[in-house]
Amino acid sequence: QVQIVESGGGLVQPGGSLRLSCAGIGSRVSVDGVRWDRQAPGKQREMVAVISTGKKTADYLDSVSGRFTISQDSTNNTVYLQMNNLTPEDTAVYYCYLFMGRGYWGQGTRVTVSS
């Protein structure tokens, strides 16, 4: 049984950094495609970053480009979202999606950017 475990959220001051983790546990298939979405309070869910299946490069939401970076540890099916220079507008629940033969969503991790 495959489990997606997200971690790394929390409270951070504006200008700070966080690294979110998303681990695909129990899968015999390697990650081939990853996406991070977020949903801010009272707003629609939006895609933040994606590496499409078969691609090696990431695409980012304009507002996070240059501040957020996806990386991957293929040895343990874990992906990361490094978030730098955070602003209050980045406050949201962040969800990861891993494609490992089929798609799996994580449970979400809350990020709050506030002084």
C-alpha positions as CSV (number, residue, x, y, z in Angstrom):
1,Q,0.0,0.0,0.0
2,V,1.4,3.3,-1.1
3,Q,1.5,6.3,1.3
4,I,2.3,9.9,0.6
5,V,3.8,11.6,3.6
6,E,4.2,15.4,3.5
7,S,6.1,17.4,6.1
8,G,8.0,20.6,6.6
9,G,5.2,23.2,6.9
10,G,5.0,25.6,9.8
11,L,5.1,29.3,10.7
12,V,7.8,31.5,9.3
13,Q,8.5,35.2,9.2
14,P,8.4,37.1,5.9
15,G,11.6,36.7,4.1
16,G,12.2,33.3,5.7
17,S,12.6,29.9,4.1
18,L,11.0,26.5,4.4
19,R,11.6,23.2,2.7
20,L,8.6,20.9,2.2
21,S,9.1,17.2,1.8
22,C,6.9,14.6,0.1
23,A,7.8,11.0,0.3
24,G,6.2,8.2,-1.6
25,I,6.4,5.3,0.8
26,G,5.8,1.7,-0.3
27,S,5.9,2.2,-4.0
28,R,8.0,-0.1,-6.2
29,V,7.8,2.5,-9.0
30,S,10.0,5.5,-9.1
31,V,8.7,9.0,-9.2
32,D,8.2,10.2,-12.7
33,G,6.3,13.4,-12.4
34,V,5.7,15.7,-9.4
35,R,3.5,18.6,-8.8
36,W,3.0,21.0,-5.9
37,D,-0.3,22.8,-5.5
38,R,-1.5,25.2,-2.8
39,Q,-4.7,26.5,-1.5
40,A,-4.8,29.8,0.4
41,P,-7.7,30.6,2.7
42,G,-10.7,31.7,0.7
43,K,-9.0,31.2,-2.6
44,Q,-9.0,28.5,-5.3
45,R,-6.3,25.9,-5.4
46,E,-3.5,26.7,-7.7
47,M,-0.5,24.9,-9.2
48,V,2.8,26.1,-7.8
49,A,5.4,24.0,-9.5
50,V,5.4,20.9,-11.7
51,I,7.8,18.5,-13.3
52,S,5.8,16.7,-15.9
53,T,6.1,13.0,-16.5
54,G,9.2,12.4,-18.7
55,K,10.5,15.9,-18.3
56,K,13.6,16.9,-16.4
57,T,12.9,20.6,-15.9
58,A,10.3,22.3,-13.7
59,D,7.7,24.9,-14.4
60,Y,6.7,27.4,-11.8
61,L,3.9,29.7,-11.0
62,D,5.0,33.2,-12.0
63,S,4.7,34.6,-8.5
64,V,7.1,31.9,-7.0
65,S,9.5,31.7,-9.9
66,G,13.0,32.4,-8.7
67,R,12.0,31.8,-5.0
68,F,10.8,28.2,-5.1
69,T,12.7,25.2,-6.3
70,I,11.7,21.5,-6.8
71,S,14.3,18.9,-6.2
72,Q,14.1,15.1,-6.0
73,D,15.9,12.3,-4.2
74,S,15.4,9.4,-6.6
75,T,16.9,6.9,-4.1
76,N,14.0,7.1,-1.8
77,N,11.1,8.6,-3.9
78,T,11.2,11.8,-2.0
79,V,10.7,15.3,-3.5
80,Y,11.2,18.6,-2.0
81,L,10.0,22.2,-2.5
82,Q,12.5,24.7,-1.3
83,M,10.8,28.0,-0.6
84,N,12.8,31.1,-0.1
85,N,12.0,34.8,0.5
86,L,8.5,33.9,1.7
87,T,5.8,36.5,1.8
88,P,2.4,36.5,3.5
89,E,0.9,35.7,0.1
90,D,2.5,32.3,0.2
91,T,0.4,31.4,3.2
92,A,-1.6,28.3,2.2
93,V,-1.9,24.5,2.5
94,Y,0.5,22.9,0.2
95,Y,-0.2,19.6,-1.5
96,C,2.2,17.4,-3.3
97,Y,1.4,15.0,-6.1
98,L,3.6,12.1,-7.1
99,F,3.3,10.1,-10.3
100,M,4.6,6.6,-9.6
101,G,2.8,4.5,-12.2
102,R,-0.3,6.3,-11.2
103,G,-0.9,9.6,-9.4
104,Y,-1.0,10.1,-5.6
105,W,-1.9,13.2,-3.6
106,G,-0.5,14.0,-0.3
107,Q,-2.5,15.1,2.7
108,G,-1.3,18.7,2.7
109,T,1.0,20.7,4.9
110,R,0.2,24.1,6.2
111,V,2.5,27.1,5.6
112,T,1.9,30.3,7.4
113,V,4.0,33.4,6.7
114,S,3.5,36.0,9.3
115,S,5.4,38.4,11.6
